Amino acid sequence: MKKGFVTLLAIFLVTYIIFINLDHITSTYTSAVDSVNIYNASISPGLLKQYYGNNSIKKKEAESEIKKICLNNLGYSNWLNYLDYIDLKIFNSNVLPNAKNELIIALNLSKDLAVVCIFNSNDQSYNFTEKIENLLPIETIKFIQIPDKEYNFLLTYQIADERLGAYFYEKFLEIFMYDTQGFKKKLKEVVFYEEIFKSIWIDETAPKDEWNKNVIINSIVFIENAKLHIDFSGARNKYKAYGFTTIPKSSDFKLIDRYSYQYKYFWNKKLERFSRRKNNIIFNNTPVSIIGDSETDHKNLHGFSKNKYKLLTSSDRILYIDKRLIDEQ
């Protein structure tokens, strides 16, 4: 009798221990699931406070959490293993037509890829709302008021670093504006551009030891008023170096030509586009915007295309036409 009681007691104790452990495992699993759901949903004010705090350890933890939230919302789960290598930048501005202050997060995923996540505020947290994908690494983001609207343009300053292999380095500006279909690019312009190449690469009759360096530096000023326009002033410098089998040092290049220029972009409220002309332009019975000029285009440093305008039609077609077809209207 006593032996049977001891056996029953032992079975009861084992069952109880198993039950307690299962309950603990279930609770832990539920907590983990809840945590993942939080990642997928929103960014809390507490997490932002931790990120902006003075505790470096807590800040690092918050930074990782914010990256996870962005990547999960984007569906970029393959990047979750590289959190330590992803550069995070956080901004605040109103870029959506809701008169609220959004959380704008830029993730530089690699030297060739970046993305922007926009989180809308609901007074208790920030919920993922929009994205801008397929960007190059972002140096910074700025904001400019859109005329006649209550929200801002989103300006991304990006970097294309191809100095290893392609021998060029570029900083450029892309301006985005939100509409009912998402963020649309409204303008792209170079801030700084440098390329180095051997003359023989484009001219087989050139000296084998002749090198070229072309540099463009643009200054960009936004004139914010009821109409908004952008003032560009820049210079294009051409250098040469001789007697080198590998890339010469910067000091070995000698300036052979310098060309300065100025131009403007005007915001067209009706077309919701930037153009180099203040007034509306009609070409082939279609409203168009002048979005480029071969004279100042960094892609035309070698003068392959001359006296051309780059036009954007109302149906988003790109046209390259002789300037006289517009200038003589």
C-alpha positions as CSV (number, residue, x, y, z in Angstrom):
1,M,0.0,0.0,0.0
2,K,2.8,2.4,1.0
3,K,4.7,1.4,-2.1
4,G,1.8,2.2,-4.4
5,F,1.3,5.6,-2.7
6,V,4.9,6.5,-3.3
7,T,4.6,5.5,-7.0
8,L,1.5,7.6,-7.5
9,L,3.2,10.6,-5.7
10,A,6.2,10.3,-8.0
11,I,4.0,10.2,-11.1
12,F,2.1,13.3,-9.9
13,L,5.4,15.2,-9.3
14,V,6.8,14.3,-12.7
15,T,3.5,15.3,-14.4
16,Y,3.4,18.6,-12.5
17,I,7.0,19.4,-13.5
18,I,6.3,18.7,-17.1
19,F,3.2,20.8,-17.0
20,I,5.1,23.8,-15.4
21,N,7.9,23.5,-18.1
22,L,5.4,23.3,-20.9
23,D,3.6,26.4,-19.6
24,H,6.9,28.3,-19.4
25,I,7.8,27.3,-22.9
26,T,4.3,28.3,-24.2
27,S,4.6,31.6,-22.4
28,T,8.0,32.3,-23.8
29,Y,6.9,31.3,-27.4
30,T,3.8,33.6,-27.0
31,S,6.1,36.5,-25.9
32,A,8.3,35.9,-28.9
33,V,5.4,35.9,-31.3
34,D,4.0,39.1,-29.7
35,S,7.5,40.7,-30.1
36,V,7.6,39.8,-33.8
37,N,4.1,41.2,-34.2
38,I,5.2,44.4,-32.6
39,Y,8.2,44.6,-35.0
40,N,5.8,44.2,-37.9
41,A,3.4,46.8,-36.7
42,S,4.9,50.0,-35.3
43,I,7.6,52.0,-33.6
44,S,6.7,53.2,-30.1
45,P,7.7,56.5,-28.5
46,G,9.5,54.6,-25.8
47,L,11.7,52.9,-28.5
48,L,12.5,56.3,-30.0
49,K,13.3,57.7,-26.5
50,Q,15.7,54.9,-26.0
51,Y,17.3,55.5,-29.4
52,Y,17.8,59.2,-28.6
53,G,19.0,58.5,-25.1
54,N,22.5,58.8,-23.6
55,N,22.9,55.1,-22.8
56,S,25.0,53.8,-25.6
57,I,24.0,50.1,-25.0
58,K,20.3,50.9,-24.9
59,K,20.7,53.1,-28.0
60,K,22.4,50.3,-29.9
61,E,19.6,47.9,-28.9
62,A,16.9,50.4,-30.0
63,E,18.7,50.9,-33.3
64,S,18.6,47.2,-34.0
65,E,14.9,47.0,-33.1
66,I,14.1,49.9,-35.4
67,K,16.0,48.3,-38.3
68,K,14.1,45.0,-37.7
69,I,10.7,46.9,-37.7
70,C,11.6,48.5,-41.0
71,L,12.9,45.4,-42.7
72,N,9.9,43.3,-41.6
73,N,7.5,45.9,-42.9
74,L,9.4,46.0,-46.2
75,G,9.5,42.2,-46.5
76,Y,13.3,42.4,-46.6
77,S,13.8,39.5,-44.2
78,N,17.0,38.4,-46.0
79,W,18.7,41.6,-44.6
80,L,17.9,40.7,-41.0
81,N,21.3,38.9,-40.7
82,Y,23.2,42.1,-41.6
83,L,21.8,44.5,-39.0
84,D,25.3,45.6,-37.8
85,Y,26.2,46.6,-41.4
86,I,23.1,48.6,-42.1
87,D,23.3,52.4,-41.7
88,L,20.3,54.0,-40.1
89,K,19.2,57.7,-40.3
90,I,16.0,59.1,-38.8
91,F,14.2,62.3,-39.7
92,N,10.8,64.0,-38.9
93,S,8.7,66.0,-41.3
94,N,5.2,66.1,-42.9
95,V,5.5,64.5,-46.3
96,L,2.0,63.0,-46.5
97,P,-1.2,65.0,-47.0
98,N,-2.5,64.5,-43.4
99,A,-1.0,67.6,-41.7
100,K,0.9,65.3,-39.3
101,N,4.6,64.8,-38.5
102,E,5.8,61.5,-40.0
103,L,8.8,59.5,-39.0
104,I,11.1,59.1,-42.0
105,I,13.8,56.4,-41.7
106,A,16.5,55.8,-44.2
107,L,18.3,52.5,-44.3
108,N,21.6,52.2,-46.3
109,L,21.6,48.5,-46.9
110,S,24.8,48.3,-49.0
111,K,27.1,50.5,-51.2
112,D,24.5,50.1,-54.0
113,L,21.1,50.0,-52.2
114,A,19.1,52.1,-49.9
115,V,15.4,52.5,-48.9
116,V,13.3,55.0,-47.1
117,C,10.4,54.0,-44.8
118,I,7.7,56.4,-43.8
119,F,5.8,55.8,-40.5
120,N,2.6,57.8,-39.8
121,S,1.8,58.9,-36.3
122,N,-1.4,57.8,-34.6
123,D,-0.6,59.7,-31.3
124,Q,0.3,56.4,-29.6
125,S,2.9,55.0,-32.0
126,Y,4.2,55.3,-35.6
127,N,2.7,52.8,-38.1
128,F,4.4,51.9,-41.4
129,T,2.7,53.7,-44.2
130,E,4.8,54.2,-47.3
131,K,8.3,53.5,-48.8
132,I,10.7,54.7,-51.4
133,E,12.8,51.8,-52.8
134,N,15.7,51.3,-55.2
135,L,17.8,54.2,-54.0
136,L,21.5,54.6,-53.7
137,P,23.1,55.2,-50.3
138,I,21.6,58.3,-48.7
139,E,23.9,61.0,-47.3
140,T,21.0,63.0,-45.8
141,I,17.3,63.9,-46.3
142,K,15.8,67.4,-46.4
143,F,12.4,68.9,-46.8
144,I,10.8,71.8,-48.8
145,Q,7.3,73.0,-48.6
146,I,5.2,72.2,-51.7
147,P,3.4,75.4,-53.0
148,D,-0.4,75.3,-52.4
149,K,-0.1,72.1,-50.3
150,E,0.1,71.4,-46.6
151,Y,2.9,68.9,-46.9
152,N,6.5,68.8,-48.1
153,F,8.8,67.5,-50.8
154,L,11.2,64.8,-49.7
155,L,14.7,65.5,-50.9
156,T,17.2,62.7,-50.9
157,Y,20.9,63.4,-51.3
158,Q,22.4,60.1,-52.5
159,I,25.9,58.8,-53.4
160,A,27.1,56.6,-56.2
161,D,30.6,55.5,-55.4
162,E,32.1,53.5,-58.3
163,R,35.7,54.6,-57.8
164,L,36.7,50.9,-57.6
165,G,36.3,49.6,-61.2
166,A,34.3,52.2,-63.0
167,Y,36.3,55.2,-61.8
168,F,33.6,57.7,-61.0
169,Y,32.0,59.2,-57.9
170,E,28.7,61.1,-57.8
171,K,26.6,62.9,-55.3
172,F,23.1,63.8,-56.5
173,L,19.7,65.1,-55.4
174,E,16.4,63.4,-56.0
175,I,13.1,65.2,-55.1
176,F,10.1,63.1,-54.3
177,M,6.5,64.1,-53.8
178,Y,3.6,62.0,-52.5
179,D,0.4,61.5,-54.5
180,T,-2.4,59.0,-54.3
181,Q,-0.2,56.3,-56.0
182,G,2.8,56.8,-53.7
183,F,6.0,58.8,-53.9
184,K,6.9,60.0,-57.4
185,K,10.3,61.4,-58.4
186,K,10.0,65.0,-59.6
187,L,13.6,65.9,-60.2
188,K,17.1,64.5,-60.3
189,E,20.2,66.7,-60.5
190,V,23.9,66.3,-59.8
191,V,25.5,68.0,-56.8
192,F,29.1,66.7,-57.4
193,Y,30.5,64.4,-60.1
194,E,34.1,63.2,-60.8
195,E,35.2,60.7,-63.4
196,I,38.7,59.5,-64.4
197,F,39.5,57.5,-67.5
198,K,42.2,56.8,-70.1
199,S,41.7,58.6,-73.4
200,I,42.3,55.4,-75.3
201,W,39.2,53.9,-73.7
202,I,37.0,56.1,-75.9
203,D,39.5,57.0,-78.7
204,E,41.8,54.2,-79.9
205,T,44.1,56.8,-81.6
206,A,44.8,58.7,-78.4
207,P,48.1,58.4,-76.6
208,K,48.3,55.3,-74.4
209,D,49.5,57.2,-71.3
210,E,46.9,60.1,-71.5
211,W,44.4,60.3,-68.6
212,N,41.4,62.5,-68.2
213,K,39.6,63.8,-65.1
214,N,36.2,65.6,-65.4
215,V,34.7,67.3,-62.3
216,I,31.3,69.0,-62.0
217,I,30.4,71.0,-58.9
218,N,26.9,72.4,-58.6
219,S,25.5,74.8,-56.0
220,I,21.8,74.5,-55.4
221,V,19.6,77.1,-53.7
222,F,15.9,76.7,-53.1
223,I,13.9,79.9,-53.3
224,E,10.8,79.1,-51.2
225,N,7.9,81.3,-52.1
226,A,4.4,81.0,-53.5
227,K,5.8,79.6,-56.7
228,L,9.1,78.0,-55.7
229,H,12.1,77.8,-58.0
230,I,15.6,76.3,-57.7
231,D,18.7,78.2,-58.6
232,F,21.6,76.2,-60.0
233,S,25.1,77.5,-60.5
234,G,28.0,75.3,-61.4
235,A,31.3,74.7,-63.1
236,R,32.6,71.9,-65.2
237,N,36.4,71.4,-65.0
238,K,38.5,69.2,-67.4
239,Y,41.9,68.0,-66.5
240,K,44.6,65.9,-68.2
241,A,47.7,63.9,-67.1
242,Y,50.4,62.2,-69.1
243,G,53.0,59.5,-68.6
244,F,51.1,57.2,-66.3
245,T,50.2,53.5,-66.7
246,T,48.0,53.5,-63.6
247,I,45.6,56.2,-62.3
248,P,47.5,59.4,-61.6
249,K,47.4,61.2,-58.3
250,S,45.1,64.3,-58.1
251,S,48.1,66.6,-58.1
252,D,49.3,65.1,-61.4
253,F,46.2,66.4,-63.3
254,K,46.4,69.8,-64.9
255,L,43.4,72.0,-65.6
256,I,42.9,72.4,-69.4
257,D,39.3,73.8,-69.5
258,R,36.7,75.4,-67.3
259,Y,33.1,76.1,-68.1
260,S,30.7,77.9,-65.8
261,Y,26.9,78.0,-66.1
262,Q,23.6,79.0,-64.3
263,Y,20.1,77.8,-64.8
264,K,16.8,77.5,-62.9
265,Y,14.0,75.1,-62.3
266,F,10.4,76.4,-61.8
267,W,7.6,74.4,-60.1
268,N,4.6,74.1,-62.3
269,K,1.6,73.7,-59.9
270,K,-0.8,72.6,-62.7
271,L,1.5,69.8,-64.1
272,E,3.1,69.2,-60.7
273,R,6.5,69.2,-62.3
274,F,9.8,71.1,-62.4
275,S,10.8,72.7,-65.6
276,R,13.6,75.0,-66.8
277,R,11.0,77.3,-68.2
278,K,8.6,79.4,-66.1
279,N,5.8,79.3,-68.6
280,N,3.9,76.3,-70.0
281,I,5.5,74.8,-73.1
282,I,3.6,72.9,-75.8
283,F,5.4,70.6,-78.2
284,N,3.5,68.6,-80.8
285,N,0.3,69.7,-79.2
286,T,1.4,68.2,-75.9
287,P,2.3,70.0,-72.6
288,V,6.0,69.3,-71.8
289,S,8.6,70.2,-69.2
290,I,12.2,70.8,-69.9
291,I,14.1,68.6,-67.4
292,G,17.6,68.7,-69.0
293,D,20.0,70.5,-71.3
294,S,22.9,68.8,-73.1
295,E,25.0,71.9,-72.3
296,T,25.0,71.1,-68.6
297,D,24.2,67.4,-68.5
298,H,27.0,65.5,-66.7
299,K,26.4,62.5,-69.0
300,N,27.4,64.7,-71.9
301,L,30.8,65.7,-70.7
302,H,32.4,64.4,-73.9
303,G,30.0,66.5,-76.1
304,F,28.4,63.6,-77.9
305,S,25.0,65.3,-77.9
306,K,24.8,69.0,-78.6
307,N,22.1,71.7,-78.4
308,K,19.4,69.2,-77.1
309,Y,16.7,69.6,-74.6
310,K,15.4,66.7,-72.5
311,L,11.7,66.9,-72.4
312,L,9.1,65.1,-70.1
313,T,5.6,64.8,-71.7
314,S,2.3,64.7,-69.8
315,S,2.3,60.9,-70.4
316,D,5.8,60.6,-68.8
317,R,7.6,60.0,-72.0
318,I,11.2,61.3,-72.4
319,L,12.1,63.1,-75.6
320,Y,15.4,64.6,-76.7
321,I,14.9,67.4,-79.3
322,D,16.8,70.2,-80.9
323,K,16.7,73.3,-78.8
324,R,15.5,75.4,-81.8
325,L,12.2,73.6,-81.8
326,I,11.5,75.1,-78.4
327,D,13.5,78.3,-78.5
328,E,11.9,79.5,-81.7
329,Q,8.3,79.0,-80.5
